[in-house]
């Protein structure tokens, strides 16, 4: 009787191994079994804030610099006070279209009036931020300020994690913001110049002279020197 059960038992073990291997490798389903994780793709600057300060892509600088000791841990970089921010050495070479993407999770639903995702060293030259009318605003080279029609800041500062992408397309004269992969707002008829700031750094989560803190976790940051839609 014991010999009778050997073959079924072997079949059960073989089936279990096959099922386990299937779940480990993945099959079909659109992603082709791609492992989860952080990917830079074609980004010119790429930073996973949940893993450290090292820039994954970019040749001009190896790391992100933290100013006034904001907390960085496995949740990302927390910017919660008016004097905290991070910088990346960056000197654009006459770039006239670019894209910035940030994975962000607010820790407040009442952020600073002008809470900034990112600024250039010259505030009037480049800023992506909240404005006093509960909207999302841009300040671009030689263009001045503009409001991104349709985008409402309460959708961004709701204590949930969001992927936020700004696409500044000089050839189409548009600034478009995407929230979690979907177009959330756009400013049209925008004419702006090339970004040639020689001061050489980006300010993340605040402004250099302080006071526009983002109020939450920056989990990742990417920049493309071209217009790249999701």
N, C-alpha and C positions, 0 to 999 in steps of 0.2 A: 504493500500500500504506500509506503514511503516513496518508492520509485515513481509512482503514478503522478505525484505532485511536483516533481523536479522541473518538467518542461513548462507548466503554467507559471511557476515561480520565476524562472529565467525570463519568460516573456514579460512579466510584470516589471522586473528590474530593468530590462532593456527599454521598455516603454517609458519608464520614469526618467532614465538618462536622456532619452530623446526629447522629452518634454522640457527638461531642465536646460538642455542645450539650446532649444528653440527660444526660450525666454531670455537666455543670456545673449544670444546673437541678434535677435530681432528678425522680423521677416516682413517684407512688403510694407503696407500701411503708410506709404507716402514718404517717410523719413529714411527708408532704406536701412534701418537699423543704426542710424547715427547716434553715438553716445551723447548723453546730456552733458552740458558744461558751457563754458564761456568761449565764444568764438569771435575773432577779430575780423574775419573775412577780408575784405579789401580796404578796411579803414587805414588811414594814414597815421592816426594816433589812436591807441587802444589801451584802456586801463580797467582791470577788474579790481574794484576797490575792496571787495570782500576777501581778497587773498593776500594783499600787501600793497607796497608802494611802487613796485616795479611796473614800468610801462611795457606791455607785451609787444607792441609795435611802435616804432618811431626811432629815428636815429640821432636826433639832436639832443636828447635827454634820456637818461636811464630810469629816472624815478620821478615821482610826484613829491613836491615839497609841501609840508604841512606848516601853517603859520598860526601861532598862538595855541598850539597843542589841541586841536580837535581830536575826538576819539575816533580811532579806526580799529575795527575788529571784524569778525566774520559776518556781521550785519552790513558792513560797508563803512563809509566815512560819514560821521554825524556832524553836521554844522548846525549848531543850536544857539550860538550867541553872536553878538554883533562884531566881535573881533576875530572870529575864526574863519579860515578859508584854506584853500589849497591852490598851488600854482603848478603849471607845466611850462617849461621853457618852450617857446614857440615863436618863430619869426616867419610869417607867411611870405611867400615870394610872389607878390602881385596876384594873389588869388581873388577872383571875382565871383565865383560861386563856391559854396561849401555847404556841408551838412554836419550837424551836431546831434548826437543821440545820447541820452542819459537815462539810465534806469534809476528811478527815484521813489522813495517812500517817505511821505511827510510824517512828522511826529506831532503835528498840530493842524487844526482846521482854521486857525487865525494867524497866518504868516505875516511877516513884515510887509508893509504896504508895497515895497518895491523888491520883494524877495527875488534874488537873481539866480538863475540856473548857471550862467557863465557870463563873464565880462572880459573885455580886453583891458590892458593897462590904462588906456584912455577911454573913460566911460562913454563919452559921446560917440566914440568910434565904433564900438561893438558891445552890445548887451542884449541878452535874451532874459526877460524878467516878467514879473507880475506888475500891474499898474494900479493906480488908486481907484480905478473904476471896476475892479474885480475882473479885469481882462488880462490877456497875455500880450506883451509888447516887445518890439524889436527896436534897436538903435543900430544902424548900419553905416559904413563909411560913406561920407559925403551925401548922406540921405536924410539924416535926422531920425526922429521917432515915428513909429507907426504901430497901430493896433491890429492884431491878427483877428479879423472878423470871424465870429463864431466860437472862438475859444474862451472859456470861462474858467477862471482860476480855481473855483471850488471843485472842479473835476480833477484837478491836479493835486490839491492839498486836501485830501480826504482820508489820509492815514492808510491808504492802500498802495501797493507797489504798482508803478506804471512805467512803461517804456515811452519816452517822449523824444520825438525826432523833429528837429527844425531843418527844413530844406530851403536854402537861400539860392534861388536860381536867377542869376543875372540876365541870362538870355531870354527867359520868359517873363522877367520883371515881376517875380512873385516871391513871397515868403510864406511857406506852408508849414503848419505844425500837424504832426500825426500823433495821436494818443493811442497807445497799444495797437499800432499797426493800421489804424483807420484815420483818414483825414478828419481833423477836428476844427480847422479854421485856416483862412488864407487872407493875405493882404495882396492885392493886385495893383498893377501900375506902379510898381516900386522901381525906382532907378537908383542904383547905388554903385559906388566906385570899388576899385580893387582894394583889398585889405592888405596894406603894406606897412603896418605899424612896426617900427624898428625897435621898440622897447623890448619885445621878445618874450612875452609870457601871457598865458591865459590864467584867469582867476576863476576858480570853481566854487560855486555855492555862496558867493558873497561879492562885494566889490572891494577893491584894494584898499580904499580909504575907509572901509568898514561901514556897517549899518544896513546892509541889504541881505542879511543871512537867509538862507533857503529854508531852514526850519525842518530838517529831516536828514535821511540817509541817502547819500549818493552811492549807488551800488556798482555802477559802471559808467564809463564815459568813452565815447568814440567820436572821431572827427575825420571827415573825408574832405579833400580839397576839390570837391566837385558836387554837383547836385545829385543826390542818391535817394530815391524814394524807397519805402519799405518793400 
